Amino acid sequence: MRETQAIIERIRRVADGVQQIDLAVDAALAQLEPGQSLFAAPFVPPDQITWEPYLRAQWIPVDILPGRVVVEVETRHIGGLYNPGDVVSLLSPVGRPIPLRGKIYHMLLIAEDMLPTPFVYLARKLIGGGVEVTLVMGGRATKYPLELLPPEVEIIHSETDWKWPDQVDTLTWADQVLILAPVQTNFEAYRRLYDAINQLRHQSIPDHYVAGMYYPRLACGSGACLACMISSKKQLLACTDGPAIDLKRLNF
């Protein structure tokens, strides 16, 4: 990771408790890939400039344009009140790009009880490359404004138990699957869906076919503190090996 600065150009409320922030950035940040994020220093009030919090906030890009990165954050995770013109210290990149399985034609994204923010930039890039994208939304994910997604994305609403219409056909059709669930429930959720896919594929799931997305509260973002370790067959960290972790590597 390297430290840089960005200027906040615009802030807009896009949903209840959700903001998008336009950042003017240097050319290096414009090279971020889907899955990589920014580590932003929290806001410090002018009368407390001698106080510098240690923990940063993870900001997830939803669009990248020349000289500009658009991030989407929940207001409870921003860390303070920002205004246009503010200069923000950023560490980047956090995480690895989401690994794609060579030439894919159909991508299945599943967001259960989490806003699908981590999928937005990926969907933009995939659709731009001619890939068909389906997004299954359940629980809290259904509150996400659909107008923030590329219009080409097919939307399916799921039930609370990870069931949705034509589930078998959808899982069979997909060339790759990404799953997103809250930290407190993702182990069980990922295990259940992995078992379902394993049965459909007769115990023969290819590498990187199905990955779980991991977004715990990060402390260092660089792999130094080991606080974001994932239960796996070998040591994996959400900050340096994630956010997309091949579910074949986990200890279910």
N, C-alpha and C positions, 0 to 999 in steps of 0.2 A: 504493500500500500504506500501511497505517497500523499502528502498533505498539499492541498491547494485551497483557493478561495473562490467563492461564487457570489454573485450579486443577485439578490431577489428582485426580479422584474415585475412579477405579478402574483397575486394570491387570490384564489377564488374558491368559494364554498360550492362543492359539487353535490353534496348529499349531507344528511344529518350527521354531524361529527366527522366529516371528511373534507379535506382541502386538497386542491392541486396548487403546486408552487412552481412557477417558471423561474429557472435559474440561468443566468448568463455565466457560461463556464469557458474554461480554456479548451483547446482542441483535443487534449488527451481524454477528457471526460466524454467527449462526443463519440468515443470509440467503445463505450460500454456495450456489452452484449446482454441479451435477456438472461436474467438470473443474477447478474451482478448489481450491486447496490452501493449507496453512499453512506458514510458514517458522518453525521452532521453534529457539530458542537451545539449544545443547547443554548438557548437564549439566556443572556445574563443582563439583568436590568442595569441601566447606566449608573445607578447609585451603589452598585455592588460589583464594580469592575475588578476589584481585588479578589473576588470569589470566582473560582473557575471549577465547575463540576467535572468530575472524571468521566462519568458515563455519557456516551453519545447516543444519538438516535439513528436508527437505520431508516434511510429514505429510499423508497423503491421507485425507479423510473417507470413511467408509463408511455413516454415518447421521447425521442431524441432527434433533434434537428440541428443544423449547423450552428454551432456556438450556443446552443440552448438545450437544457435538459428539463423535462417536466416530471416532477415527482408527485406522488400521491401519498398523503399521510393522514392518519386519524388524528384529530386534534388532541386527543389525550396522550398521544405519543410524540407530539411535536417538541415538547420540552419548554415551551414559552410562547410569547407573542411576537411574531415577526411582522415586519412591514416592508413594502417595496422600498428598495434602496439599501436595505440592510446587507452587510457583508457577512457571509457564513463560512466558517472554517470546515473543510470537508476532508475526510480520509477516503481514498478509493484505490482500486475497487475492492469491495467486500464480496467474497464468494467467487465461485467459478461460473462461467457460462453454462446454461442448461445444455447437457449433451444431447445431440440429436442423432438418431440412428440412420445415418447416411441419407439416402433418398427416401423421404416419406411423403405420402399423399393424403393421409388422414390422421389428424392429431385429436386425441380426446383429452380434454381438461376437465377435472372434477374439483369443485370447491364446495366443501361442506362446512357450514357454520363459520366461515371466514370470508371476508370480502375478497373477490378474485383479483385484487390489484396486482399480485405477482405474475398474473397471466396476460395482462393487457399488452405490454410491449412485445411479449413473445407472439401473441396472436397477430399483432400488426405485421411483424416481420414474416411470419409464416404465410399469411394471406398474400403479402406482397410477393412471395416466392411461389404462389400457386397452390399452396397446401390448403385443404379443406379442414376447418377447425370447428369442433363441437364443444360447447361448454355446458357441463351439468352443474346446476346450482341448487343447493339445498340449505335449509336453515337460514342463518344470517346472510348467506351469500345472495339470497333472493331479494334483499333490500338494496342491492347495488344497482345504480341507474344504468339501464341497458344502453342509453345513448352515449355512454362513455366507452363502450366497446365498439370495435369495428363492425359495421352493419352486416358484413358477410359471415359473422360468427353465428352458427346455429345454437340456439338456446334450448335446453331441456331442464325442466324443474324436477327435482327429486324429492322423495319423501325423507323423513327424518332418519330412517334406518338404512340409508344408502341404497335405496331401490328407486329405479326410474323406469319409465315406459321403454320397452324394447331393449332392456339392459344387455341381454345376451348378444343381440345383434350389434349393438353399439360397441361392446367390448371386442367382439370378433372382427368388426370392421376396422378398428383402429390399428394403425401402424405403430403407435406409441401412445402411452398413457401417463399423465401427470396428475397427482392427487395432492390436494391441499386441505389440511384440517388443523384445528387449534392444537397448541402445544400439549395441553392437558389431556387431550383425547386421541392424538394422532397415532400413537402406537397401536391401540386396539383397532382404530379405523383402518389404518394401512394394512394391518394383519388380515382383517376380514376381507378387504377387497383383493389383496394379494392371493388369498386362498381361493376366492371365486375365479380369478383369472387363471390360477394354476390348474384348477379343475377343467376349465374350458380348453386349456392348451395341453391337457393330458400330461401335466408335470414337466412341461418343456417350455419354459419361459426364456426367451432370448435375453442376453445382457442388455441393460438400459431400456428394455421394453416398458417397464412400469417403474416410475420413480415417485417417491414421496417428497414433498416440499417441507423444509424445516426453517421456521422463523422464530426461534426462542429469543428472549431478551439477551442481546449480546453485551458482554462486558468489554473485551479488548478488540474483537473483530479480526485478530491476527493469529489466533491459535496459541497464544502464549499462556492464557489462564486455564484452558481446558474446561471452562464452565459450560460449554455447549456440546459436550461429548454425546454421541449418539450410540445407543446399544446396538452393536454390530459385530460381525465376525472378526473385524480388526478395528483399531481405533480410528474413528471418523469424527470430525468436528463440523458442526453446521456452518461455522464462519469461513473455513478454508476448504472444506470438501463439498459443502452444499452450495446453494440451498437444495438442489435436486440430488437425492440420494437413491441409487438403484436399490429397490427393495430386496433384490436377491442377496444383497450384502448384509442384511439385518438379521438379528437373532430373534425370530418369531417363535 
